[in-house]
Structure formats: structure tokens, C-alpha cells
Amino acid sequence: ALNGATSRAAPHDGLEGLEHVDKVINIDQSPIGRTPRSNPATYTQLFSPIRDLFAQLPESRARGYKPGRFSFNVKGGRCEACEGAGEVVIDMQFLDDVRVPCDDCGGRRYRREILGIHWQGQSIADVLDLTLVEALELFAREKRIVARLEPFVRVGLGYLALGQPLSTLSGGENQRVRLALALAENKPGALYVMDEPTTGLHPADIQVLLGCLDALVDAGGTVVLVEHNLDVIRHADFVIDLGPEGGPGGGQLLAAGSPQQVAAVSASHTGAALRGVLSS
């Protein structure tokens, strides 16, 4: 089974080209982080090289601080009152829990002596408060960090803070986080599957999305989309149109080929819409 899948395959006559696919990656909108401790810095493995930089500072070496001292997930440098969360949870019984900044650290996550160590004028807590765009400027000379940050800025997530809980992200943002990781990992032979990735996107953002998808294809990947946006459909190399209607009224293969070939099929509603777009 491909990628170790255990699901039973749907009825089919044959499958060609499987030898060209090494891995299937579903880039969906499901939640990435379910706890406030998961954030862009930790999820993208950016935080490890950042903590390494702080541990290499002369003041850190003099005090014997290792990279773990700059983690908010383990004892040592974190604030123990909130266990590095920067906030405490108040149980409201029958109402939703309320989160308030920690009184001991003021929401900074760390002990005072850790906050006194600065890299390029920034404490480790200051770094977590930076947006991804600001972090890209700060770490411009750190190739490992830049390589991880650039894809996230490229997909339009530059406004997120490094320490922002992933549990606060929308479905569309979750999907773009996964897309950015795919760009960063750049796996030739991967098959990427996305369902309606343009939902909620501004037309300008759709063009950004198309550029990212082109990059995956140029790197040797294959992208399969379920999509109704005409800008995306006409940009595709190959279109499969099922119909003639939706739901119970569909399921038949009406057309398959380039956007121009699909537009030439009179029985295809998608083809009719494409004719107007392609002729404009």
C-alpha cells in the first residue's frame, strides 16, 4: 500500500504511474495545534536553531546555559508559575475557561535572568513576539532559519507571530501552514492533495497560491486539487470534469484534458464557464 496506507482501495480497473509517486501529502484545513504550546516556532522546528543562537552568546556560556534553558516546555529557564505558557487558566465551572496573563512573568513565559540575555537586542520572549516577517529581517544572516521562514512569508502568513498558539488559527491558515511546510521540505515525487484551497481567499491571494503550487510542481511534485475557482482551473495542466450535475446528479466523466479541451465539450458546465474565461 502506498505510504503504508491501510484503507481499502475503491473499485478500479487499473492504476498507472504509481512508480512515480513516493509519498501522498494531504494539505487540508484540519487543526494543526490543539494546545496553546504549539506555535509556528515549534511546529516548523525553527525554535531549535533560535535557542542555539542564544545558548552560544558569551553571557549564556559564562552561566552554563544550554539550548534547553531557552525552552518554555521544560524546567530550567521557564516561569514555573505558568510552566512556560505565559498565562494561567481560570476554571469557570459551567462556562468556558478564561486565560489571563501570568502574574509572575507578566506573560513573558521565562524567568527574569533568562529575559536578561539578548541576541541582537532581543530577548527570547521578544523573539517569540515577532511576526514572521520581522523574524525574517532579524535572522537574515542565519540560513537555517531563513530557509524555514521564507515559505511561510511566501504563502501570505508573514503576519503570524512566532509564538502565536496554532490553536488560534483558522482553517485556511492551517492549510497554508501545511503548504508552507511542503515548500520548505521540497520533496520530489510527492503527490499533494488539496480540497478547495481558494475558499475565503482574495483574488490577489489566489495568485500567490498558484505561485506556490507551481513551485511544488517545478520541484518534481504533483498537485491534485478539488476546485471550482475558474482562475485555478484555467491555470491547471490537466482538468477532470465530473457531472453533469452535483451530488446524485453527477459522477460521470464529462471531460478530461487541458482547459482548452474541456472548454470545447458542450455537455460540460465547467467547459461553458471556461469558454467565457479563456476568451476574455
C-alpha positions as a printed NumPy array, in Angstrom:
array([[  0.   ,   0.   ,   0.   ],
       [  1.251,   3.462,  -0.868],
       [  2.689,   5.349,   2.106],
       [  1.738,   2.498,   4.442],
       [ -2.   ,   3.122,   3.943],
       [ -4.35 ,   0.524,   5.399],
       [ -7.6  ,   1.77 ,   3.833],
       [ -9.192,  -0.466,   1.228],
       [ -8.937,   0.945,  -2.294],
       [-12.119,   1.871,  -4.158],
       [-13.098,  -0.287,  -7.165],
       [-10.9  ,   0.441, -10.156],
       [ -9.702,  -1.203, -13.361],
       [ -6.061,  -0.249, -13.002],
       [ -3.566,   2.283, -11.708],
       [ -0.754,   3.628, -13.847],
       [  2.183,   5.81 , -12.872],
       [  2.286,   4.754,  -9.223],
       [  6.013,   4.163,  -9.52 ],
       [  6.494,   7.924,  -9.885],
       [  4.819,   8.712,  -6.544],
       [  6.866,   8.364,  -3.362],
       [  4.513,   9.946,  -0.839],
       [  0.972,  11.33 ,  -0.613],
       [  0.541,  14.537,   1.407],
       [ -2.933,  15.832,   2.258],
       [ -2.815,  19.609,   2.692],
       [ -6.139,  20.16 ,   4.434],
       [ -7.702,  22.655,   6.837],
       [ -7.905,  20.444,   9.92 ],
       [ -6.464,  21.912,  13.151],
       [ -2.689,  21.621,  13.459],
       [ -2.162,  22.524,  17.091],
       [ -4.73 ,  21.693,  19.726],
       [ -2.8  ,  23.172,  22.666],
       [ -1.529,  26.733,  23.282],
       [  2.043,  25.381,  23.492],
       [  2.187,  24.581,  19.788],
       [  3.176,  27.628,  17.738],
       [  4.896,  28.461,  14.421],
       [  8.326,  28.448,  16.092],
       [  7.977,  24.924,  17.492],
       [  5.872,  23.38 ,  14.712],
       [  8.334,  24.385,  11.995],
       [ 11.368,  23.355,  14.094],
       [ 12.543,  26.969,  13.943],
       [ 12.891,  27.224,  17.679],
       [ 15.825,  24.809,  17.915],
       [ 18.29 ,  26.916,  15.867],
       [ 16.996,  30.079,  17.569],
       [ 17.691,  28.595,  21.007],
       [ 21.117,  27.501,  19.752],
       [ 21.931,  31.133,  18.921],
       [ 21.005,  32.276,  22.425],
       [ 22.996,  29.443,  24.019],
       [ 26.109,  30.464,  22.048],
       [ 26.136,  34.007,  23.458],
       [ 29.099,  34.748,  25.795],
       [ 26.787,  35.504,  28.726],
       [ 24.981,  32.185,  28.258],
       [ 28.259,  30.279,  28.125],
       [ 29.519,  32.02 ,  31.252],
       [ 26.394,  30.911,  33.104],
       [ 26.474,  27.411,  31.65 ],
       [ 23.175,  27.808,  29.812],
       [ 22.424,  25.169,  27.182],
       [ 19.737,  25.498,  24.452],
       [ 17.216,  23.766,  26.717],
       [ 17.405,  26.695,  29.14 ],
       [ 15.65 ,  28.811,  26.493],
       [ 12.767,  26.386,  26.032],
       [  9.382,  27.187,  27.569],
       [  8.45 ,  23.497,  27.604],
       [ 10.993,  22.207,  30.142],
       [ 12.116,  23.248,  33.605],
       [ 15.148,  25.474,  33.925],
       [ 14.583,  28.795,  32.228],
       [ 10.821,  28.888,  32.003],
       [  8.498,  30.508,  34.518],
       [  7.313,  27.706,  36.767],
       [  4.216,  29.568,  37.921],
       [  2.665,  29.126,  34.46 ],
       [  5.055,  26.369,  33.3  ],
       [  6.143,  28.493,  30.347],
       [  2.654,  29.115,  28.997],
       [  2.717,  32.837,  29.772],
       [ -0.842,  32.549,  31.023],
       [ -2.913,  30.736,  33.598],
       [ -6.291,  29.116,  33.116],
       [ -9.183,  30.026,  35.383],
       [-11.823,  27.322,  35.633],
       [-15.22 ,  28.992,  35.223],
       [-17.159,  25.839,  36.109],
       [-20.088,  25.801,  33.673],
       [-18.619,  28.494,  31.393],
       [-15.613,  28.357,  29.091],
       [-12.239,  28.584,  30.822],
       [-10.674,  32.042,  30.962],
       [ -6.975,  32.56 ,  30.2  ],
       [ -5.192,  35.504,  31.842],
       [ -1.514,  36.603,  31.74 ],
       [  0.685,  35.023,  34.397],
       [  1.305,  37.384,  37.337],
       [  4.833,  36.074,  37.938],
       [  6.261,  36.569,  34.436],
       [  3.752,  39.05 ,  33.036],
       [  3.025,  36.76 ,  30.112],
       [  6.706,  36.529,  29.103],
       [  7.   ,  32.763,  29.743],
       [ 10.55 ,  32.92 ,  31.185],
       [ 12.446,  33.645,  34.387],
       [ 13.907,  37.126,  34.78 ],
       [ 17.539,  36.014,  34.364],
       [ 16.717,  34.379,  31.02 ],
       [ 14.946,  37.502,  29.795],
       [ 18.12 ,  39.463,  30.581],
       [ 20.044,  37.685,  27.811],
       [ 19.72 ,  39.373,  24.432],
       [ 20.606,  38.436,  20.863],
       [ 20.674,  41.44 ,  18.515],
       [ 18.866,  43.416,  21.222],
       [ 16.053,  40.88 ,  21.581],
       [ 15.287,  38.532,  24.467],
       [ 13.965,  35.051,  23.734],
       [ 10.475,  36.294,  24.687],
       [ 10.862,  39.279,  22.344],
       [ 11.692,  36.883,  19.514],
       [  8.519,  34.881,  20.135],
       [  6.523,  38.125,  19.881],
       [  7.969,  38.931,  16.434],
       [  5.901,  38.393,  13.313],
       [  7.372,  36.018,  10.751],
       [  8.262,  38.984,   8.523],
       [ 10.066,  40.705,  11.406],
       [ 11.851,  37.46 ,  12.289],
       [ 12.993,  37.099,   8.681],
       [ 14.64 ,  40.526,   8.919],
       [ 16.221,  39.809,  12.315],
       [ 17.674,  36.437,  11.284],
       [ 18.525,  37.434,   7.702],
       [ 22.083,  36.036,   8.031],
       [ 21.036,  32.725,   9.592],
       [ 20.498,  30.425,   6.604],
       [ 18.841,  27.573,   8.536],
       [ 16.266,  29.924,   9.989],
       [ 15.671,  31.858,   6.764],
       [ 15.078,  28.614,   4.844],
       [ 12.241,  27.774,   7.229],
       [ 10.755,  31.278,   7.433],
       [ 10.651,  32.22 ,   3.748],
       [  7.974,  29.7  ,   2.674],
       [  5.605,  30.97 ,   5.378],
       [  6.014,  34.556,   4.256],
       [  5.616,  33.408,   0.656],
       [  2.193,  31.843,   1.315],
       [  0.995,  35.041,   2.991],
       [  1.415,  34.134,   6.667],
       [  4.027,  36.766,   7.448],
       [  1.671,  38.454,   9.909],
       [  1.637,  35.48 ,  12.321],
       [  3.758,  35.778,  15.463],
       [  6.391,  33.126,  16.125],
       [  4.833,  32.392,  19.5  ],
       [  1.182,  32.571,  18.444],
       [ -0.707,  29.423,  19.504],
       [ -1.624,  27.33 ,  16.469],
       [ -4.941,  26.601,  18.153],
       [ -5.977,  30.183,  17.267],
       [ -5.512,  29.711,  13.508],
       [ -8.409,  29.499,  11.055],
       [ -8.926,  26.559,   8.72 ],
       [ -7.435,  28.489,   5.802],
       [ -4.389,  29.437,   7.867],
       [ -3.904,  25.799,   8.903],
       [ -3.917,  24.815,   5.255],
       [ -1.366,  27.489,   4.345],
       [  0.889,  26.387,   7.215],
       [  0.899,  22.886,   5.722],
       [  1.535,  24.331,   2.26 ],
       [  4.487,  26.337,   3.591],
       [  5.952,  23.203,   5.179],
       [  5.587,  21.393,   1.867],
       [  7.505,  24.204,   0.157],
       [ 10.203,  24.106,   2.828],
       [ 10.648,  20.332,   2.658],
       [ 10.552,  20.287,  -1.162],
       [ 10.018,  16.55 ,  -1.766],
       [ 10.299,  15.444,  -5.418],
       [  7.922,  12.604,  -6.182],
       [  5.335,  13.743,  -3.634],
       [  1.641,  13.834,  -4.527],
       [ -0.089,  16.788,  -2.854],
       [ -3.877,  16.676,  -2.43 ],
       [ -5.912,  19.788,  -1.601],
       [ -9.671,  20.337,  -1.29 ],
       [-10.973,  23.796,  -2.27 ],
       [ -7.79 ,  25.692,  -1.269],
       [ -9.156,  29.022,  -2.563],
       [-12.058,  29.146,  -0.092],
       [-12.14 ,  32.588,   1.531],
       [ -9.143,  33.899,  -0.419],
       [ -8.958,  37.309,  -2.085],
       [ -8.184,  37.145,  -5.846],
       [ -4.705,  38.51 ,  -5.121],
       [ -4.138,  35.725,  -2.583],
       [ -5.242,  33.162,  -5.162],
       [ -2.407,  34.296,  -7.422],
       [  0.013,  33.816,  -4.513],
       [ -1.405,  30.317,  -4.   ],
       [ -0.939,  29.465,  -7.68 ],
       [  2.683,  30.571,  -7.499],
       [  3.256,  28.244,  -4.535],
       [  1.591,  25.324,  -6.31 ],
       [  3.741,  25.971,  -9.378],
       [  6.816,  25.799,  -7.132],
       [  5.782,  22.352,  -5.863],
       [  5.342,  21.136,  -9.441],
       [  8.637,  22.683, -10.581],
       [ 10.354,  20.804,  -7.735],
       [  9.121,  17.487,  -9.113],
       [  5.865,  17.127,  -7.196],
       [  2.32 ,  16.548,  -8.428],
       [ -0.622,  18.625,  -7.205],
       [ -4.218,  17.354,  -7.329],
       [ -6.955,  19.85 ,  -6.434],
       [-10.7  ,  19.662,  -5.966],
       [-11.605,  23.179,  -7.031],
       [-14.315,  25.308,  -8.651],
       [-12.422,  28.591,  -8.985],
       [-12.03 ,  29.345, -12.687],
       [ -8.681,  31.11 , -12.257],
       [ -7.29 ,  27.909, -10.773],
       [ -8.959,  25.62 , -13.328],
       [ -7.63 ,  27.525, -16.316],
       [ -4.157,  27.503, -14.718],
       [ -4.124,  23.699, -14.429],
       [ -2.164,  21.433, -16.746],
       [ -4.936,  18.821, -16.754],
       [ -8.61 ,  19.107, -15.814],
       [-11.048,  16.293, -14.963],
       [-14.696,  17.377, -15.04 ],
       [-17.328,  15.198, -13.361],
       [-21.045,  15.842, -13.81 ],
       [-23.305,  16.729, -15.41 ],
       [-24.731,  17.987, -12.098],
       [-23.593,  17.913,  -8.488],
       [-24.317,  15.251,  -5.862],
       [-26.638,  12.428,  -7.011],
       [-26.926,  14.058, -10.43 ],
       [-23.209,  13.768, -11.114],
       [-20.394,  11.264, -11.05 ],
       [-19.979,  10.853, -14.797],
       [-16.744,  11.728, -16.543],
       [-17.69 ,  14.532, -18.911],
       [-14.306,  15.839, -19.983],
       [-10.607,  15.387, -19.343],
       [ -7.685,  17.275, -20.791],
       [ -6.275,  20.767, -20.96 ],
       [ -8.534,  23.705, -20.013],
       [ -8.964,  24.401, -23.729],
       [-10.04 ,  20.805, -24.402],
       [-12.562,  20.863, -21.543],
       [-13.932,  24.189, -22.795],
       [-14.712,  22.53 , -26.124],
       [-17.055,  19.942, -24.537],
       [-20.632,  21.198, -24.911],
       [-22.064,  18.903, -22.203],
       [-19.736,  20.319, -19.548],
       [-20.945,  23.181, -17.329],
       [-17.316,  23.762, -16.364],
       [-16.434,  23.888, -20.05 ],
       [-19.081,  26.541, -20.664],
       [-17.712,  28.676, -17.833],
       [-14.161,  28.181, -19.076],
       [-15.088,  29.318, -22.572],
       [-16.02 ,  32.72 , -21.208],
       [-12.836,  32.986, -19.149],
       [-10.468,  31.766, -21.86 ],
       [-11.938,  34.071, -24.49 ],
       [-11.617,  37.179, -22.299]])
